[in-house]
Amino acid sequence: MAKSSTARDERFQRAKDREAISGSTPTQSEALPADLDRLIHERVRLGIVSALAVNRELTFNELKAMLKTTDGNLSVHARKLEEANYIVCTKSFAGRLPKTEYRLTVAGRRALERYLNHMEALIRATREG
């Protein structure tokens, strides 16, 4: 994985160097927002954030069923989003049964909005190009 990341970084740097040498600057349609939020870009995490954007809160089991994933997979991805302060996890009991609920934070909503804007810009640039 490190090799492909390094190769990608080197290709990106060479492209930037060519741009600097040629003196060309991107046109308005080529100008894209800041780097893609890789934290949200992953399929399960994007699903979590998207589901919470349209639902005030969802339980662990609701998210698991919605995203068709395993307990462990959902737990790992939800924790990463929590650590980034994109979602909040509340644990309680319904009788004797544990209940885990998730809500999207303001920071998470902003991150999703930035991500969607970036993806829309990429789509526009692709269609115009």
TIZAVEX-827809 format. One record per atom (N, C-alpha, C, O, CB): residue number from 1; residue in one letter; x, y, z. Coordinates in steps of 0.2 Angstrom, whole numbers, padded with zeros to 4 digits. Atoms other than C-alpha are relative to their C-alpha. Glycine has a CB too. Layout:
N
> seq|type|x|y|z
> NUM|A|X|Y|Z
...
This chain:
129
> seq|type|x|y|z
> 1|M|0004|-0006|0000
> 1|M|0000|0000|0000
> 1|M|0004|0006|0000
> 1|M|0003|0011|-0003
> 1|M|-0005|0000|0006
> 2|A|-0004|-0006|0000
> 2|A|0014|0012|0004
> 2|A|0003|0001|-0007
> 2|A|0004|0007|-0009
> 2|A|0006|-0001|0005
> 3|K|-0003|-0001|0007
> 3|K|0022|0009|-0013
> 3|K|-0005|0004|-0005
> 3|K|-0003|0008|-0008
> 3|K|0002|-0007|-0003
> 4|S|0005|-0004|0005
> 4|S|0006|0014|-0023
> 4|S|-0001|0007|0003
> 4|S|-0002|0011|-0002
> 4|S|-0007|-0004|0000
> 5|S|0001|-0007|-0002
> 5|S|0004|0029|-0012
> 5|S|0006|0004|-0002
> 5|S|0005|0010|-0004
> 5|S|-0001|0000|0008
> 6|T|-0006|-0003|0002
> 6|T|0022|0034|-0015
> 6|T|0000|0002|-0007
> 6|T|0002|0007|-0009
> 6|T|0006|-0004|0003
> 7|A|0000|-0001|0007
> 7|A|0020|0032|-0033
> 7|A|-0005|0005|-0002
> 7|A|-0004|0009|-0007
> 7|A|-0001|-0007|-0004
> 8|R|0005|-0005|0002
> 8|R|0004|0042|-0034
> 8|R|0003|0007|0002
> 8|R|0002|0011|-0002
> 8|R|-0007|-0002|0004
> 9|D|-0002|-0007|-0002
> 9|D|0012|0056|-0024
> 9|D|0006|0002|-0005
> 9|D|0006|0008|-0006
> 9|D|0003|-0001|0007
> 10|E|-0005|-0002|0005
> 10|E|0027|0056|-0036
> 10|E|-0003|0002|-0007
> 10|E|-0001|0007|-0010
> 10|E|0005|-0006|-0001
> 11|R|0004|-0002|0006
> 11|R|0015|0056|-0051
> 11|R|-0003|0007|0001
> 11|R|-0003|0011|-0004
> 11|R|-0005|-0005|-0002
> 12|F|0003|-0007|-0002
> 12|F|0006|0071|-0043
> 12|F|0005|0005|0000
> 12|F|0004|0011|-0003
> 12|F|-0004|-0001|0007
> 13|Q|-0005|-0005|0000
> 13|Q|0022|0080|-0040
> 13|Q|0003|0002|-0007
> 13|Q|0004|0008|-0008
> 13|Q|0006|-0002|0005
> 14|R|-0002|-0001|0007
> 14|R|0028|0078|-0058
> 14|R|-0005|0004|-0004
> 14|R|-0003|0008|-0008
> 14|R|0001|-0007|-0003
> 15|A|0005|-0004|0003
> 15|A|0011|0085|-0064
> 15|A|0001|0007|0002
> 15|A|0000|0011|-0002
> 15|A|-0007|-0003|0001
> 16|K|0000|-0007|-0002
> 16|K|0013|0100|-0053
> 16|K|0006|0003|-0003
> 16|K|0006|0009|-0004
> 16|K|0000|0000|0008
> 17|D|-0006|-0003|0003
> 17|D|0031|0102|-0059
> 17|D|-0001|0002|-0007
> 17|D|0001|0008|-0009
> 17|D|0006|-0005|0001
> 18|R|0002|-0002|0007
> 18|R|0025|0102|-0077
> 18|R|-0004|0006|-0001
> 18|R|-0003|0010|-0005
> 18|R|-0003|-0006|-0004
> 19|E|0004|-0006|0000
> 19|E|0012|0115|-0073
> 19|E|0004|0006|0001
> 19|E|0003|0011|-0002
> 19|E|-0006|-0001|0005
> 20|A|-0004|-0006|-0002
> 20|A|0025|0126|-0065
> 20|A|0004|0002|-0006
> 20|A|0005|0008|-0007
> 20|A|0004|-0002|0006
> 21|I|-0005|-0001|0006
> 21|I|0037|0124|-0080
> 21|I|-0004|0003|-0006
> 21|I|-0002|0008|-0009
> 21|I|0003|-0006|-0002
> 22|S|0004|-0003|0006
> 22|S|0023|0128|-0093
> 22|S|-0003|0006|0002
> 22|S|-0005|0010|-0003
> 22|S|-0006|-0005|-0002
> 23|G|0003|-0006|-0002
> 23|G|0016|0142|-0083
> 23|G|-0007|0000|-0001
> 23|G|-0010|0006|0000
> 23|G|0003|0006|-0004
> 24|S|0007|0000|0001
> 24|S|-0001|0137|-0086
> 24|S|-0004|0000|0007
> 24|S|-0001|-0003|0012
> 24|S|-0003|-0006|-0004
> 25|T|0004|0001|-0006
> 25|T|-0014|0139|-0073
> 25|T|-0007|-0003|-0001
> 25|T|-0009|-0002|-0007
> 25|T|-0001|0007|0004
> 26|P|0007|0003|0002
> 26|P|-0031|0130|-0071
> 26|P|-0005|0005|-0001
> 26|P|-0005|0010|0001
> 26|P|-0002|-0005|0006
> 27|T|0006|-0004|0001
> 27|T|-0046|0137|-0078
> 27|T|-0005|-0001|0005
> 27|T|-0004|-0005|0010
> 27|T|-0003|-0002|-0007
> 28|Q|0005|0001|-0005
> 28|Q|-0062|0140|-0068
> 28|Q|-0003|-0007|0001
> 28|Q|-0004|-0009|0006
> 28|Q|-0005|0005|-0001
> 29|S|0003|0007|0000
> 29|S|-0069|0123|-0073
> 29|S|0005|-0005|0003
> 29|S|0003|-0010|0005
> 29|S|-0002|-0002|-0007
> 30|E|-0005|0004|-0002
> 30|E|-0053|0115|-0069
> 30|E|0002|0001|0008
> 30|E|0004|-0004|0011
> 30|E|0007|0000|-0003
> 31|A|-0002|-0002|-0007
> 31|A|-0051|0123|-0051
> 31|A|-0005|-0005|0004
> 31|A|-0011|-0004|0003
> 31|A|-0001|0007|0001
> 32|L|0004|0004|-0004
> 32|L|-0057|0110|-0039
> 32|L|0001|0002|0008
> 32|L|0006|0004|0009
> 32|L|0001|-0008|-0001
> 33|P|-0001|-0001|-0007
> 33|P|-0060|0111|-0020
> 33|P|0006|-0004|0003
> 33|P|0009|-0007|-0001
> 33|P|-0007|-0002|0004
> 34|A|-0006|0003|-0003
> 34|A|-0047|0105|-0008
> 34|A|-0001|-0007|0000
> 34|A|-0006|-0010|-0002
> 34|A|0000|0002|0008
> 35|D|0000|0007|0001
> 35|D|-0042|0087|-0007
> 35|D|-0006|-0003|0003
> 35|D|-0009|-0001|0008
> 35|D|0006|-0002|0004
> 36|L|0006|0004|-0002
> 36|L|-0055|0074|-0005
> 36|L|0001|-0003|0007
> 36|L|0006|-0005|0009
> 36|L|-0001|-0006|-0005
> 37|D|0000|0002|-0007
> 37|D|-0060|0069|0013
> 37|D|0001|-0008|0000
> 37|D|-0005|-0011|-0001
> 37|D|-0006|0003|0004
> 38|R|-0001|0008|0001
> 38|R|-0053|0051|0013
> 38|R|-0004|-0003|0006
> 38|R|-0006|-0009|0005
> 38|R|0007|-0002|0000
> 39|L|0003|0003|-0006
> 39|L|-0061|0048|0030
> 39|L|-0007|-0001|-0002
> 39|L|-0010|-0007|0000
> 39|L|0000|0005|0006
> 40|I|0007|0001|0003
> 40|I|-0079|0050|0022
> 40|I|0000|-0004|-0006
> 40|I|-0005|-0007|-0007
> 40|I|-0003|0007|-0001
> 41|H|0000|0003|0007
> 41|H|-0074|0043|0005
> 41|H|-0001|-0007|0001
> 41|H|-0004|-0010|-0004
> 41|H|0006|0002|-0003
> 42|E|0000|0007|-0001
> 42|E|-0073|0025|0012
> 42|E|-0008|-0002|0000
> 42|E|-0012|0002|0003
> 42|E|0003|-0002|0006
> 43|R|0007|0002|0001
> 43|R|-0090|0016|0007
> 43|R|-0004|0000|0007
> 43|R|-0010|0003|0007
> 43|R|0000|-0006|-0003
> 44|V|0004|0001|-0006
> 44|V|-0096|0011|0025
> 44|V|-0001|0007|0004
> 44|V|-0006|0009|0006
> 44|V|0003|-0005|0004
> 45|R|0000|-0006|-0004
> 45|R|-0091|0028|0033
> 45|R|-0005|0005|-0004
> 45|R|-0008|0009|-0001
> 45|R|0007|0003|0001
> 46|L|0005|-0005|0004
> 46|L|-0100|0038|0018
> 46|L|-0007|-0002|0002
> 46|L|-0011|0002|0002
> 46|L|0002|-0001|-0007
> 47|G|0007|0002|-0001
> 47|G|-0115|0027|0021
> 47|G|-0002|0002|0007
> 47|G|-0008|0004|0008
> 47|G|0000|-0008|0000
> 48|I|0002|-0002|-0007
> 48|I|-0115|0031|0040
> 48|I|-0002|0007|0000
> 48|I|-0007|0009|0002
> 48|I|0006|-0002|0005
> 49|V|0001|-0007|-0001
> 49|V|-0113|0049|0038
> 49|V|-0006|0002|-0005
> 49|V|-0010|0007|-0002
> 49|V|0006|0004|-0003
> 50|S|0006|-0002|0005
> 50|S|-0126|0050|0023
> 50|S|-0007|-0002|0004
> 50|S|-0011|0002|0004
> 50|S|0001|-0004|-0006
> 51|A|0006|0002|-0003
> 51|A|-0139|0040|0033
> 51|A|-0002|0004|0006
> 51|A|-0007|0006|0007
> 51|A|0001|-0007|0003
> 52|L|0002|-0004|-0005
> 52|L|-0137|0051|0048
> 52|L|-0001|0007|-0002
> 52|L|-0004|0011|0002
> 52|L|0006|0000|0005
> 53|A|0001|-0007|0002
> 53|A|-0138|0067|0038
> 53|A|-0008|0000|-0002
> 53|A|-0010|0006|-0001
> 53|A|0004|0001|-0007
> 54|V|0007|0000|0002
> 54|V|-0156|0062|0033
> 54|V|-0004|-0003|0006
> 54|V|-0011|-0003|0006
> 54|V|-0002|-0004|-0006
> 55|N|0004|0003|-0006
> 55|N|-0161|0054|0050
> 55|N|0003|0003|0006
> 55|N|0009|0004|0007
> 55|N|0001|-0008|0001
> 56|R|-0003|-0003|-0006
> 56|R|-0159|0063|0067
> 56|R|0004|-0004|0004
> 56|R|0010|-0002|0006
> 56|R|-0006|0002|0004
> 57|E|-0004|0004|-0003
> 57|E|-0152|0048|0075
> 57|E|-0002|-0007|-0003
> 57|E|-0008|-0009|-0005
> 57|E|0000|0000|0008
> 58|L|0001|0007|0002
> 58|L|-0150|0029|0071
> 58|L|0003|-0004|0005
> 58|L|0009|-0003|0008
> 58|L|0002|-0001|-0007
> 59|T|-0004|0005|-0005
> 59|T|-0146|0014|0082
> 59|T|0005|-0004|-0004
> 59|T|0005|-0004|-0010
> 59|T|-0006|-0005|0003
> 60|F|-0005|0004|0003
> 60|F|-0132|0003|0079
> 60|F|-0003|-0006|-0005
> 60|F|-0001|-0007|-0011
> 60|F|0004|-0004|0005
> 61|N|0004|0005|0004
> 61|N|-0144|-0011|0072
> 61|N|-0003|0003|-0006
> 61|N|-0003|0000|-0011
> 61|N|-0005|-0004|0005
> 62|E|0003|-0003|0006
> 62|E|-0153|0001|0061
> 62|E|0006|0001|-0006
> 62|E|0005|0000|-0012
> 62|E|-0003|0006|0002
> 63|L|-0006|-0001|0005
> 63|L|-0136|0006|0053
> 63|L|0002|-0006|-0003
> 63|L|0004|-0006|-0009
> 63|L|0005|0004|0003
> 64|K|-0003|0006|0002
> 64|K|-0130|-0011|0052
> 64|K|-0005|-0003|-0006
> 64|K|-0002|-0006|-0011
> 64|K|0001|-0005|0006
> 65|A|0005|0003|0005
> 65|A|-0146|-0017|0042
> 65|A|0000|0004|-0006
> 65|A|0000|0002|-0011
> 65|A|-0007|0000|0003
> 66|M|0000|-0005|0006
> 66|M|-0146|-0001|0031
> 66|M|0006|-0001|-0004
> 66|M|0006|-0001|-0010
> 66|M|0000|0007|0003
> 67|L|-0006|0000|0004
> 67|L|-0128|-0003|0026
> 67|L|0002|-0008|-0002
> 67|L|0007|-0009|-0005
> 67|L|0006|0003|0004
> 68|K|-0001|0007|0001
> 68|K|-0128|-0022|0026
> 68|K|0007|-0002|0001
> 68|K|0011|-0005|-0003
> 68|K|-0002|-0002|-0008
> 69|T|-0007|0001|-0003
> 69|T|-0112|-0024|0036
> 69|T|0000|-0004|0006
> 69|T|-0005|-0005|0009
> 69|T|0004|0006|0001
> 70|T|0000|0004|-0007
> 70|T|-0106|-0034|0051
> 70|T|0001|0005|0006
> 70|T|0002|0011|0005
> 70|T|0006|-0005|-0001
> 71|D|-0001|-0003|-0006
> 71|D|-0105|-0029|0069
> 71|D|0007|0004|0000
> 71|D|0008|0009|0001
> 71|D|-0002|-0004|0006
> 72|G|-0007|-0003|-0001
> 72|G|-0086|-0027|0069
> 72|G|0001|0005|-0005
> 72|G|0005|0010|-0004
> 72|G|0004|-0006|-0001
> 73|N|-0002|-0005|0005
> 73|N|-0085|-0018|0052
> 73|N|-0003|0007|0002
> 73|N|0000|0012|0002
> 73|N|-0003|-0003|-0007
> 74|L|0003|-0006|-0002
> 74|L|-0098|-0005|0058
> 74|L|0003|0003|0006
> 74|L|0004|0009|0006
> 74|L|-0008|-0001|0001
> 75|S|-0003|-0003|-0006
> 75|S|-0090|-0003|0075
> 75|S|0006|0003|-0002
> 75|S|0008|0009|0001
> 75|S|0001|-0006|0005
> 76|V|-0006|-0003|0002
> 76|V|-0073|0000|0067
> 76|V|-0001|0007|-0003
> 76|V|0002|0012|-0002
> 76|V|0004|-0004|-0004
> 77|H|0001|-0006|0004
> 77|H|-0079|0013|0055
> 77|H|-0004|0006|0004
> 77|H|-0002|0011|0003
> 77|H|-0005|-0001|-0006
> 78|A|0004|-0005|-0004
> 78|A|-0091|0022|0067
> 78|A|0005|0003|0005
> 78|A|0005|0009|0006
> 78|A|-0006|-0004|0004
> 79|R|-0005|-0002|-0004
> 79|R|-0076|0023|0079
> 79|R|0004|0006|-0003
> 79|R|0006|0011|0000
> 79|R|0004|-0005|0003
> 80|K|-0004|-0005|0004
> 80|K|-0066|0032|0066
> 80|K|-0003|0007|-0001
> 80|K|0000|0012|0000
> 80|K|0002|-0003|-0007
> 81|L|0004|-0006|0001
> 81|L|-0080|0044|0063
> 81|L|-0001|0004|0007
> 81|L|-0001|0010|0007
> 81|L|-0007|-0001|-0003
> 82|E|0001|-0003|-0007
> 82|E|-0082|0047|0082
> 82|E|0007|0004|0001
> 82|E|0007|0010|0004
> 82|E|-0001|-0005|0005
> 83|E|-0006|-0003|-0001
> 83|E|-0063|0051|0083
> 83|E|0001|0006|-0003
> 83|E|0005|0011|-0001
> 83|E|0006|-0005|-0001
> 84|A|-0001|-0006|0004
> 84|A|-0064|0064|0070
> 84|A|-0006|0005|0002
> 84|A|-0006|0010|-0001
> 84|A|-0001|-0002|-0008
> 85|N|0005|-0004|-0002
> 85|N|-0079|0071|0079
> 85|N|-0006|0002|-0006
> 85|N|-0009|0007|-0006
> 85|N|0002|0007|0002
> 86|Y|0006|0000|0005
> 86|Y|-0091|0068|0064
> 86|Y|-0006|-0003|0002
> 86|Y|-0012|-0001|0000
> 86|Y|0003|-0004|-0007
> 87|I|0006|0003|-0003
> 87|I|-0103|0058|0074
> 87|I|0001|-0001|0007
> 87|I|0006|-0001|0010
> 87|I|-0002|-0007|-0003
> 88|V|0000|0001|-0007
> 88|V|-0108|0056|0092
> 88|V|-0004|-0007|0001
> 88|V|-0009|-0008|-0001
> 88|V|-0004|0006|0004
> 89|C|0003|0006|-0002
> 89|C|-0112|0039|0100
> 89|C|-0002|0001|0007
> 89|C|0001|0003|0012
> 89|C|0006|-0006|-0001
> 90|T|0003|0000|-0007
> 90|T|-0124|0038|0115
> 90|T|-0001|-0008|0001
> 90|T|-0005|-0011|-0002
> 90|T|-0006|0004|0000
> 91|K|0002|0007|-0002
> 91|K|-0125|0021|0124
> 91|K|-0004|0001|0006
> 91|K|-0003|0004|0011
> 91|K|0007|-0004|0002
> 92|S|0004|0000|-0005
> 92|S|-0139|0017|0135
> 92|S|-0003|-0007|0001
> 92|S|-0001|-0012|-0003
> 92|S|-0006|0005|-0001
> 93|F|0003|0006|-0001
> 93|F|-0150|0003|0141
> 93|F|-0008|0001|-0002
> 93|F|-0011|0005|0001
> 93|F|0001|-0004|0006
> 94|A|0007|0000|0001
> 94|A|-0168|-0001|0135
> 94|A|-0002|-0007|0004
> 94|A|-0002|-0012|0001
> 94|A|-0002|-0001|-0008
> 95|G|0001|0005|-0005
> 95|G|-0173|-0012|0150
> 95|G|0007|-0003|0001
> 95|G|0011|0001|0004
> 95|G|-0005|-0006|-0004
> 96|R|-0006|0003|-0002
> 96|R|-0159|-0024|0151
> 96|R|0005|-0001|-0007
> 96|R|0010|-0003|-0006
> 96|R|0000|-0007|0003
> 97|L|-0004|0001|0006
> 97|L|-0153|-0023|0133
> 97|L|0004|0007|-0002
> 97|L|0001|0012|-0001
> 97|L|-0005|-0001|-0006
> 98|P|-0004|-0006|0001
> 98|P|-0139|-0011|0128
> 98|P|-0003|0003|-0007
> 98|P|-0005|-0001|-0011
> 98|P|0007|-0002|-0001
> 99|K|0003|-0003|0006
> 99|K|-0144|0002|0115
> 99|K|0006|0005|-0002
> 99|K|0007|0010|0002
> 99|K|-0007|0004|0001
> 100|T|-0005|-0005|0002
> 100|T|-0131|0012|0105
> 100|T|-0003|0004|-0006
> 100|T|-0006|0001|-0011
> 100|T|0006|-0004|-0003
> 101|E|0003|-0004|0005
> 101|E|-0137|0027|0095
> 101|E|0005|0005|-0002
> 101|E|0010|0007|0001
> 101|E|-0006|0004|0003
> 102|Y|-0004|-0004|0003
> 102|Y|-0128|0038|0083
> 102|Y|-0003|0006|-0003
> 102|Y|-0009|0006|-0005
> 102|Y|0004|-0003|-0006
> 103|R|0002|-0006|0003
> 103|R|-0130|0056|0078
> 103|R|0006|0004|-0004
> 103|R|0011|0003|-0002
> 103|R|-0003|0005|0005
> 104|L|-0005|-0004|0004
> 104|L|-0121|0067|0065
> 104|L|0001|0007|0004
> 104|L|-0004|0010|0006
> 104|L|-0003|0002|-0007
> 105|T|-0002|-0006|-0003
> 105|T|-0112|0082|0073
> 105|T|0000|0006|-0005
> 105|T|0000|0004|-0011
> 105|T|0007|0000|0003
> 106|V|0000|-0005|0005
> 106|V|-0111|0099|0065
> 106|V|0006|0000|-0004
> 106|V|0006|0001|-0010
> 106|V|0000|0007|0004
> 107|A|-0006|0001|0004
> 107|A|-0093|0096|0060
> 107|A|-0001|-0006|-0005
> 107|A|0002|-0005|-0011
> 107|A|0006|-0002|0005
> 108|G|0001|0006|0005
> 108|G|-0099|0079|0052
> 108|G|-0004|0003|-0006
> 108|G|-0003|0001|-0011
> 108|G|-0003|-0005|0004
> 109|R|0004|-0003|0006
> 109|R|-0112|0089|0042
> 109|R|0004|0004|-0004
> 109|R|0003|0004|-0010
> 109|R|-0006|0004|0004
> 110|R|-0004|-0004|0005
> 110|R|-0100|0101|0036
> 110|R|0005|-0004|-0004
> 110|R|0006|-0002|-0010
> 110|R|0004|0005|0005
> 111|A|-0004|0004|0004
> 111|A|-0088|0088|0031
> 111|A|-0003|-0004|-0005
> 111|A|-0001|-0004|-0011
> 111|A|0004|-0005|0005
> 112|L|0004|0003|0006
> 112|L|-0101|0079|0021
> 112|L|-0002|0005|-0005
> 112|L|-0001|0003|-0011
> 112|L|-0007|-0003|0003
> 113|E|0001|-0005|0005
> 113|E|-0106|0095|0013
> 113|E|0006|0002|-0004
> 113|E|0005|0002|-0010
> 113|E|-0003|0007|0004
> 114|R|-0006|-0001|0004
> 114|R|-0088|0098|0008
> 114|R|0002|-0005|-0005
> 114|R|0003|-0004|-0010
> 114|R|0006|0001|0005
> 115|Y|-0001|0006|0004
> 115|Y|-0086|0081|0002
> 115|Y|-0005|0000|-0006
> 115|Y|-0003|-0002|-0012
> 115|Y|-0001|-0007|0004
> 116|L|0005|0000|0006
> 116|L|-0102|0082|-0009
> 116|L|0001|0005|-0005
> 116|L|0001|0004|-0011
> 116|L|-0007|0001|0003
> 117|N|-0002|-0006|0005
> 117|N|-0097|0099|-0016
> 117|N|0006|-0002|-0004
> 117|N|0007|-0001|-0010
> 117|N|0002|0006|0004
> 118|H|-0006|0002|0004
> 118|H|-0080|0091|-0021
> 118|H|-0002|-0005|-0005
> 118|H|0001|-0004|-0011
> 118|H|0005|-0003|0005
> 119|M|0002|0005|0005
> 119|M|-0088|0076|-0029
> 119|M|-0004|0004|-0006
> 119|M|-0003|0002|-0012
> 119|M|-0004|-0005|0003
> 120|E|0004|-0004|0006
> 120|E|-0100|0088|-0039
> 120|E|0005|0004|-0004
> 120|E|0004|0004|-0010
> 120|E|-0005|0005|0004
> 121|A|-0005|-0003|0004
> 121|A|-0085|0098|-0044
> 121|A|0004|-0005|-0005
> 121|A|0005|-0003|-0011
> 121|A|0005|0004|0004
> 122|L|-0004|0005|0004
> 122|L|-0076|0083|-0050
> 122|L|-0005|-0003|-0006
> 122|L|-0002|-0004|-0012
> 122|L|0002|-0006|0004
> 123|I|0005|0002|0005
> 123|I|-0092|0077|-0060
> 123|I|0000|0006|-0005
> 123|I|0000|0004|-0011
> 123|I|-0007|-0001|0003
> 124|R|0000|-0005|0005
> 124|R|-0093|0094|-0068
> 124|R|0006|0001|-0004
> 124|R|0005|0001|-0010
> 124|R|-0002|0007|0004
> 125|A|-0006|-0001|0004
> 125|A|-0075|0095|-0073
> 125|A|0001|-0006|-0005
> 125|A|0003|-0005|-0010
> 125|A|0006|0000|0005
> 126|T|-0001|0006|0004
> 126|T|-0076|0077|-0080
> 126|T|-0005|0001|-0006
> 126|T|-0003|0000|-0012
> 126|T|-0002|-0006|0003
> 127|R|0005|-0001|0005
> 127|R|-0092|0082|-0090
> 127|R|0002|0005|-0005
> 127|R|0001|0005|-0011
> 127|R|-0007|0001|0002
> 128|E|-0002|-0005|0004
> 128|E|-0085|0098|-0096
> 128|E|0007|-0001|-0004
> 128|E|0008|0002|-0010
> 128|E|0002|0006|0004
> 129|G|-0006|0001|0003
> 129|G|-0068|0091|-0101
> 129|G|0000|-0004|-0006
> 129|G|0005|-0006|-0009
> 129|G|0005|-0004|0005
